[in-house]
Every structure is written in C-alpha cells, then in structure tokens.
Amino acid sequence: MLLYERVAEQLREQIASGALRAGERLPSIRQLAQGHGVSTATAVQACLQLEREGVAQARPRSGYFVRAAAPRLPAARPPRRRAPGTVSNPVLQDVLDMLARRDVLPLHSATPAPALLPQAALGASLSRCLRRQPAAALDYAPPQGLPGLRRLIAQRYAQLGAAVAPDEIVITAGAMEAISLALRTLAEPGDVVLVESPTYHGILQAIASLRLKVLEVPNLPGRGIDVARLESLLAQHCVRAAVLVPNFNNPLGSLTDDAAKQALLDSCARHGTVVIEDDIYGELAWSGQRPSPLRRWDRRGNVISCGSFSKILAPGLRVGWLAGAGWTEALLRAKYFSTVGNASLPQLALEDYLRRHDLERHLRRLRRTLAENVQRLHEAVARHWPAATRACEPQGGLSLWLQLPPGGDGYGLFEAALAEGIGTSPGVLFSSRGDYADCLRLSCGLPWSETLDRALRRLGRLAAQRLR
Ligand SMILES: Cc1ncc(COP(=O)(O)O)c(C=O)c1O
C-alpha cells in the first residue's frame, strides 16, 4: 500500500467508526503529515483520494470535511401520469400568504440573502443615477426597456453562444412577468401547456390564472427533464407551449444536459409546441461552468427565453427580461397594455452596476457560498433529521429538496415549523395537483449561522416527532 493510501485508509476507518462524523473537519494537512510522519504532499494526496471517493469534501480556505451521509434521492421518482387538466392545488394560495410573513427565518425563500448580494455597489449605482440623470430616472422608460441594458443582456447571450438581438429583448418585472406575458401571448383559455413536475409554483399560478390546462413531464433528480416522456406526451396531446427550467429546476436543482436540451427542442419544434425557457438559475452553476440556454441551439425561432436579475443581484429591483424571437412585437404590446413599461431607475442602476463592476467576480463568490451552504444543509439533515430522510443532489440554483421517510407529511412539518418562526416550502407547492406531499424544499441562500444550525436541528426534531 502506498503511503497516501495508508493515511486515507486510517481516515476512512475513523469515519466508519464514528470518531469523525458527517460535517466534521478532517485533521489539517500539517497535522496529518506530522501525525503519520509523511510529507504534506502525501497528506494532500490522501485527502484528494477521499474527495474523489466522495467521502470528504474540500471547502475553500477551511480544509477538508467529512461529507454528509444523507441518502440521496433515487434517480427516478416520476409523478403520476395524468391527462391535461386545470391546476387544482388549494394550498397554493394559503401557503404563499403565510410565507409573505417577514418574521420567520426565510428558509422558504429561494433568493440569496441580502448579505450575499452587492448591496453597497447597487445602492451607489441607484444614488448616482438619480443624482446624475434625474429626468431619465423619474420619467417613463420606453416600454421595451432601456436600450443600454438590453444591449448588455444581448452581449451575455452572445458569450453563451446564443444569437439574441437587443431589439428582441423586452425588459419585464422579473422572470415571472416574462413568463406570464409569453403564456398570455401564445395561449388561449383551455389550451394545454406542458410544465415540469416538480416545478416552480409561480409558473403553476400563472397557468391557473390564465385558465390554461397543464400537462406534466417528469424532471428527475440528478438527471433533469425526461425527454423520452416529453416526446411521447407531445405526440399524444396538442400542446401549445412548454414552460421549461432546464438549468437547475426549482426545486430539484437538476440540470438537463446538452444532448437532452437539443432533443427536447427538436421534439417541441416537430410537434408545434413553443418553448418558454425559464433560465433564471443558469448563472448559478456551482461548478462554475455556466450551462447553455436552450436559445443556443434554437435554429427554428421556437424559443422565448426568459431571464432575471432576481437570483444574482437584487430580487427587489424587479428587473427581468424576455427574448421574444418572432413574437417580440406581440409580447411588447402585451407588456405595454400590462404596465406601460418597467420603472426607469432600477434599469439605469443595473446598467451602471454592470458597466462598473465585474459581475463574474461576484458570481464566483456567490456560487461558492451557495455550494458550501447546500453541503452544510446536507450534513445537518444527515445528522439531525430522521434517518431515512432523503436529499437531492442539486448542481446549482438555490434549493435543497428533501423527501421525508415513509409516513412523513411535508405540509404538517411546514405548519409546525412556521409556528416556531421557521419558514420552509412544503412539497405540494411544486405540483399542479398536490403531489410531493412527503417533500419539503429548503433554501440554501442563507449565510451559515448558529441560528440556522439551531433551526435545522429543530426541524429535524419536528420531523421525527411527526413520524411517531
Ligand atoms: C424557476 C423560477 N422562475 C421564475 C421565478 C421568479 O423570478 P423573478 O423574481 O425574476 O420574477 C422564480 C423565483 O423563485 C423561479 O424559481
């Protein structure tokens, strides 16, 4: 056995015996080298070996830690097969009303905490724009949005290999308005729209409010959209549009790979289904490798791409966009009738911020923090929650999706937690008809703290009590 293997073997034994537990720090490289009488290079090799095996995990500037042992969600947990139907989920509105409360620990909110966002720089941009351009800041913006900001967004698409003209972009009040405008423009009441299951509840609510019917395609933990099933659904039903989140589905955090993205684009185009791409989490790939938007491969003008600054800079500025392809004029009319246009000052300030600062630098830090947070959430769940709790292995975004052990009730846990000032999102929120009753979504957008650690312990105890 090589020297480093011997060191790794001893660490493995310590982990197996419980001497080192999930989430605990391994001895430092220096301690390992001294303790085993080996060089630091050998100690590093041992830790790297454990990392390759998935036993340990490196945290920047903190060392190596024992990885969480929470059982992973099985790769496939397809939702029930159903014919197209109306969104019928009575808890949706109730839960959202309860979560509008400001006095809870916001583990329900899939946004980065303010401390993880460049608040000072954005604040400076807002004041500078108001001071230097008061007339423009206080006047109506053009309905399509400010040209400078639209150009910057188009440039970002170009960096990602997607041809999007600034003239095709319409600035909206977040991605949510972009999706609503697209649905309203494309579909009539009674038309069928395909969504992923599970999916973001805002998409389901937009569909319900427009009296559209919904058809669900599975999004599978660790794999993304089930493209074979999508093809068979489109072959059986007349589907007007598909609202898809291929880059880090909310709540699963799963990524649909490039081959599957191209296959689904092909299926949709062949069956006359327009794709409404919701790429709101695309910049939050924890690996740092930004996945491509669907627009990159859209040769037939069949994709309306929606994005937002909500998850990376400031949800409260309410600035998102759509790239409308051949529907741009109709979408622009819909935007005009809906709100005339977006507020001017947030658009000016975002343009100012993007021109003055290195967005990529901020994103690198944010992604690293989110990846660390989710790992710690995993570890806390493994340590404090009932043993058979399963957890997804997200690859990006802001959520961790949990499945409680048999008999677990996500809604009951949500209510019990809320009574103690802890916000969570019950699994039923993410289904058109009340599936995922045994699931719960936690946000990984909160910086790690004692309070958060205590809340996770408390949630674990509540989950265990409710199983008895
Ligand atoms: C998948 C998805 N789409 C859209 C939105 C809405 O984003 P915005 O704040 O840009 O309207 C969210 C917010 O959580 C989301 O998770």
The ligand as an SDF file (V2000), in Angstrom:
LIG
                    3D

 16 16  0  0  0  0  0  0  0  0999 V2000
  -37.9440   28.9420  -11.7000 C   0  0  0  0  0  0  0  0  0  0  0  0
  -38.3160   30.3440  -11.3420 C   0  0  0  0  0  0  0  0  0  0  0  0
  -38.7850   31.1650  -12.2850 N   0  0  0  0  0  0  0  0  0  0  0  0
  -39.1420   32.4390  -12.0250 C   0  0  0  0  0  0  0  0  0  0  0  0
  -39.0500   32.9410  -10.7460 C   0  0  0  0  0  0  0  0  0  0  0  0
  -39.4970   34.3720  -10.4980 C   0  0  0  0  0  0  0  0  0  0  0  0
  -38.4140   35.2240  -10.5830 O   0  0  0  0  0  0  0  0  0  0  0  0
  -38.4740   36.8300  -10.6570 P   0  0  0  0  0  0  0  0  0  0  0  0
  -38.1910   37.3240   -9.2900 O   0  0  0  0  0  0  0  0  0  0  0  0
  -37.4170   37.2030  -11.6180 O   0  0  0  0  0  0  0  0  0  0  0  0
  -39.8310   37.2050  -11.1400 O   0  0  0  0  0  0  0  0  0  0  0  0
  -38.5500   32.1370   -9.7230 C   0  0  0  0  0  0  0  0  0  0  0  0
  -38.4480   32.6430   -8.3390 C   0  0  0  0  0  0  0  0  0  0  0  0
  -38.2670   31.9170   -7.3970 O   0  0  0  0  0  0  0  0  0  0  0  0
  -38.1790   30.7980  -10.0270 C   0  0  0  0  0  0  0  0  0  0  0  0
  -37.7080   29.9730   -9.0870 O   0  0  0  0  0  0  0  0  0  0  0  0
  1  2  1  0
  2  3  1  0
  2 15  2  0
  3  4  2  0
  4  5  1  0
  5  6  1  0
  5 12  2  0
  6  7  1  0
  7  8  1  0
  8  9  2  0
  8 10  1  0
  8 11  1  0
 12 13  1  0
 12 15  1  0
 13 14  2  0
 15 16  1  0
M  END
$$$$
